[in-house]
Amino acid sequence: MAATSPTPLPKGPNCWECRYMAITWDVRMPYGCKLMGFRSKVVPSLEVLRTDGRFCGGFSPKPAKTDAQKVSKKPVGNSSQRRENDPRRPVYHINLIT
């Protein structure tokens, strides 16, 4: 008797890569789907699978980031470099003990 290898289960859409995934302000329902207009305790694709029995059909991948949208290592705006440039400036330490 030959052992058959189990067939891999199909993977559903990954909400973290979907343009409609949302993080809500509601602590009890932290995830949301902008396309279907609902909030959930679990990732929306799992909620759709649990409710409907099928994978989410509204998945749309996020647009690729252009060079202008990529994160830059440069400081934003007019950041002050005073402490790095003026070592005579005192450093104040604050002890936060609660």
Order of alpha helices (4+ residues) and beta strands (2+ residues): beta-beta-beta-alpha-alpha
